Amino acid sequence: MSDHGHSPQEIAERIGAPVGRGVLRDAVYGAIDGAVTTFAIVAGVAGAGLSPFIIVILGLANVLADGFSMAAAAYSGTKAQQDNYRRIRKIEEEHIKSYPRGEWLEVREILAKKGLTDRILDEATDAVTQDKERWINMMMEGEYGMGGIDPHPLPAALTTFFSFLVAGMIPLLPFIFKLDSAFTVSAWMTMASFFAIGALKSRWSLSPWWRSAFETLLIGGAAAALAYGVGSLFNV
């Protein structure tokens, strides 16, 4: 767990500029999906008994096309969230203008849920609603559960694409370099990447690193085994 200072200045700076969600989710999602989907193709094609050249071609096509598709989805999804935030914020602005008493009561209810009562509750409500921006922010968080700190669409898309690209290339390397027993080496390298991704993401959780690592390894291994099994059905 990261430590931080608690002097008045440090508290003011930290609370005044929260770091937000960041791009951690996009990095982990892209890396796991890149490794899983590329090795799924490798396993499926290998299970069907096709040549290493076909494996490389299909794998590269997946890394580029699926990676770009995921990046585009991350961009569009993040932008849609921001557009929706702005839309609801505009609605709240109109409500405050048209129904100030009703919106005042909503702020009061939000603060009451936080434990404020009686005169302190009314005074706190008055303090919040004296500033329009503070009022709207309170409504966005308290009524809709929407904070204003999210990554911009472009960093989310780029993070997703590059993490997908890096992890997705790992299963292909033994075939690109024409190693002996390429599929076996690819399988071990991919399992190692699943394990490493899981261990790395445990840094941002309370789970032990080994539990996160084996959980990711299990998920990725199950996807790879399924793909290999399906490909084996066409090995005639």
C-alpha positions as CSV (number, residue, x, y, z in Angstrom):
1,M,0.0,0.0,0.0
2,S,1.4,3.4,-1.0
3,D,2.1,5.9,1.8
4,H,1.4,9.6,1.6
5,G,1.8,12.6,3.8
6,H,-0.8,14.1,6.1
7,S,0.3,17.7,6.5
8,P,-2.3,20.3,5.7
9,Q,-0.5,21.2,2.4
10,E,-0.2,17.6,1.3
11,I,-3.8,16.8,2.1
12,A,-5.0,19.9,0.2
13,E,-2.9,19.1,-2.9
14,R,-3.9,15.4,-2.9
15,I,-7.6,16.0,-2.4
16,G,-7.6,18.9,-4.8
17,A,-6.1,16.8,-7.6
18,P,-7.2,13.2,-7.3
19,V,-5.4,10.8,-9.6
20,G,-8.6,9.1,-10.8
21,R,-9.0,5.6,-12.2
22,G,-6.1,5.9,-14.7
23,V,-5.3,3.3,-17.4
24,L,-4.5,0.3,-15.2
25,R,-7.6,-1.6,-16.2
26,D,-6.9,-1.0,-19.9
27,A,-3.3,-2.3,-19.5
28,V,-4.3,-5.4,-17.7
29,Y,-7.3,-6.1,-19.9
30,G,-5.3,-5.6,-23.1
31,A,-2.4,-7.7,-22.0
32,I,-4.5,-10.7,-20.8
33,D,-6.7,-10.6,-23.9
34,G,-3.7,-10.3,-26.2
35,A,-2.0,-13.3,-24.7
36,V,-5.2,-15.4,-24.5
37,T,-6.6,-14.7,-28.0
38,T,-3.2,-15.0,-29.8
39,F,-2.4,-18.3,-28.1
40,A,-5.9,-19.5,-28.7
41,I,-5.3,-19.0,-32.4
42,V,-1.9,-20.7,-32.1
43,A,-3.3,-23.6,-30.2
44,G,-6.3,-24.0,-32.5
45,V,-4.3,-23.9,-35.7
46,A,-1.6,-26.2,-34.2
47,G,-4.3,-28.5,-33.1
48,A,-5.6,-28.7,-36.6
49,G,-2.1,-29.7,-37.8
50,L,-1.5,-26.6,-40.1
51,S,1.9,-25.3,-40.9
52,P,3.9,-22.9,-38.7
53,F,3.7,-20.3,-41.5
54,I,-0.1,-20.3,-41.3
55,I,0.2,-19.9,-37.5
56,V,2.4,-16.8,-37.8
57,I,0.2,-15.2,-40.5
58,L,-3.0,-15.8,-38.5
59,G,-1.3,-14.8,-35.2
60,L,0.0,-11.5,-36.6
61,A,-3.3,-10.7,-38.2
62,N,-5.0,-11.3,-34.8
63,V,-2.4,-9.1,-32.9
64,L,-2.9,-6.2,-35.3
65,A,-6.6,-6.4,-36.2
66,D,-7.9,-7.5,-32.8
67,G,-5.5,-5.2,-31.0
68,F,-6.8,-2.2,-33.0
69,S,-10.4,-3.4,-32.5
70,M,-9.9,-3.4,-28.8
71,A,-8.2,0.0,-28.8
72,A,-11.1,1.4,-30.8
73,A,-13.5,-0.1,-28.4
74,A,-11.6,1.3,-25.4
75,Y,-11.6,4.7,-27.1
76,S,-15.3,4.6,-28.0
77,G,-16.3,3.2,-24.6
78,T,-14.4,5.8,-22.6
79,K,-15.6,8.6,-24.8
80,A,-19.2,7.4,-24.4
81,Q,-18.8,7.5,-20.6
82,Q,-17.5,11.1,-20.8
83,D,-20.4,12.1,-23.2
84,N,-22.9,10.5,-20.8
85,Y,-21.3,12.4,-17.9
86,R,-21.6,15.7,-19.7
87,R,-25.2,14.9,-20.7
88,I,-26.3,14.2,-17.1
89,R,-24.4,17.2,-15.8
90,K,-26.3,19.4,-18.3
91,I,-29.5,17.9,-17.0
92,E,-28.6,18.7,-13.4
93,E,-27.7,22.3,-14.4
94,E,-31.2,22.7,-15.8
95,H,-32.8,21.1,-12.8
96,I,-31.0,23.4,-10.4
97,K,-32.1,26.4,-12.5
98,S,-35.7,25.2,-12.7
99,Y,-36.2,23.4,-9.4
100,P,-33.8,24.9,-6.9
101,R,-35.8,23.8,-3.9
102,G,-36.1,20.2,-5.0
103,E,-32.4,20.0,-5.8
104,W,-31.6,21.6,-2.4
105,L,-33.6,18.8,-0.8
106,E,-31.7,16.2,-2.8
107,V,-28.4,17.5,-1.6
108,R,-29.8,17.5,2.0
109,E,-30.8,13.8,1.5
110,I,-27.3,13.0,0.2
111,L,-25.7,14.6,3.2
112,A,-28.1,12.9,5.6
113,K,-27.0,9.5,4.2
114,K,-23.5,10.5,5.2
115,G,-24.5,10.9,8.8
116,L,-25.3,14.6,9.1
117,T,-28.4,15.6,11.1
118,D,-30.4,18.5,12.4
119,R,-28.9,22.1,12.2
120,I,-25.5,20.9,11.0
121,L,-27.3,19.1,8.1
122,D,-29.1,22.2,7.0
123,E,-26.0,24.4,7.3
124,A,-23.9,21.9,5.3
125,T,-26.6,21.8,2.6
126,D,-26.7,25.6,2.4
127,A,-22.8,25.7,2.2
128,V,-22.8,23.2,-0.7
129,T,-25.6,24.8,-2.7
130,Q,-24.1,28.3,-2.4
131,D,-21.6,27.3,-5.1
132,K,-23.1,26.0,-8.4
133,E,-20.1,23.9,-9.4
134,R,-19.9,22.3,-6.0
135,W,-23.6,21.7,-6.0
136,I,-23.5,20.0,-9.4
137,N,-20.5,17.9,-8.4
138,M,-22.4,16.7,-5.3
139,M,-25.4,15.7,-7.4
140,M,-23.3,13.9,-9.9
141,E,-21.6,11.8,-7.2
142,G,-24.4,11.4,-4.7
143,E,-27.3,10.9,-7.1
144,Y,-25.7,9.2,-10.1
145,G,-22.5,7.7,-8.6
146,M,-20.5,9.4,-11.3
147,G,-17.1,10.9,-10.4
148,G,-15.5,13.3,-12.9
149,I,-12.0,11.7,-12.9
150,D,-11.5,9.2,-15.8
151,P,-8.8,8.6,-18.3
152,H,-9.1,10.4,-21.6
153,P,-10.2,8.2,-24.6
154,L,-6.8,8.4,-26.4
155,P,-4.6,7.2,-23.5
156,A,-7.1,4.4,-22.8
157,A,-7.0,3.3,-26.4
158,L,-3.2,3.5,-26.8
159,T,-2.6,1.6,-23.5
160,T,-5.0,-1.1,-24.6
161,F,-3.4,-1.5,-28.0
162,F,0.3,-1.6,-26.9
163,S,-0.4,-4.0,-24.0
164,F,-2.3,-6.2,-26.4
165,L,0.5,-6.0,-28.9
166,V,3.3,-6.8,-26.4
167,A,1.5,-9.7,-24.8
168,G,0.0,-11.0,-28.0
169,M,3.4,-11.3,-29.7
170,I,4.8,-13.7,-27.0
171,P,3.0,-16.9,-28.3
172,L,4.2,-16.2,-31.8
173,L,7.9,-15.7,-31.1
174,P,8.9,-19.4,-31.2
175,F,7.3,-19.8,-34.6
176,I,8.8,-16.5,-35.9
177,F,12.3,-17.7,-34.9
178,K,11.5,-21.3,-36.1
179,L,12.5,-22.9,-32.8
180,D,12.4,-26.6,-32.3
181,S,9.2,-27.8,-30.7
182,A,7.8,-24.3,-31.3
183,F,4.3,-25.1,-30.0
184,T,5.6,-26.5,-26.7
185,V,7.9,-23.5,-26.2
186,S,5.0,-21.1,-27.2
187,A,2.7,-22.8,-24.6
188,W,5.3,-22.4,-21.8
189,M,6.0,-18.8,-22.7
190,T,2.4,-18.0,-22.8
191,M,1.7,-19.6,-19.5
192,A,4.7,-17.7,-18.1
193,S,3.2,-14.4,-19.4
194,F,-0.2,-15.2,-17.8
195,F,1.6,-15.9,-14.5
196,A,3.6,-12.7,-14.8
197,I,0.6,-10.5,-15.7
198,G,-1.3,-11.9,-12.7
199,A,1.6,-11.4,-10.4
200,L,2.1,-7.8,-11.6
201,K,-1.5,-6.8,-11.2
202,S,-1.5,-8.0,-7.6
203,R,0.5,-4.9,-6.8
204,W,-2.8,-2.9,-7.1
205,S,-4.8,-5.4,-5.0
206,L,-4.9,-6.9,-1.6
207,S,-4.6,-10.5,-3.0
208,P,-1.2,-12.3,-2.5
209,W,0.8,-12.2,-5.7
210,W,0.8,-15.9,-6.1
211,R,-3.0,-16.1,-5.9
212,S,-3.5,-13.4,-8.6
213,A,-0.8,-15.1,-10.7
214,F,-2.4,-18.6,-10.5
215,E,-5.9,-17.1,-11.1
216,T,-4.7,-15.4,-14.3
217,L,-2.8,-18.6,-15.3
218,L,-5.9,-20.7,-14.8
219,I,-8.1,-18.4,-16.9
220,G,-5.6,-18.1,-19.7
221,G,-4.9,-21.9,-19.7
222,A,-8.5,-22.8,-19.8
223,A,-9.0,-20.6,-22.9
224,A,-6.0,-22.1,-24.6
225,A,-7.0,-25.7,-23.8
226,L,-10.5,-25.0,-25.2
227,A,-9.1,-23.6,-28.5
228,Y,-6.6,-26.4,-28.9
229,G,-9.4,-29.0,-28.3
230,V,-11.6,-27.3,-30.9
231,G,-8.7,-27.2,-33.4
232,S,-7.9,-30.9,-32.8
233,L,-11.4,-31.8,-34.1
234,F,-10.4,-30.6,-37.6
235,N,-7.0,-32.4,-37.6
236,V,-7.8,-34.9,-40.3
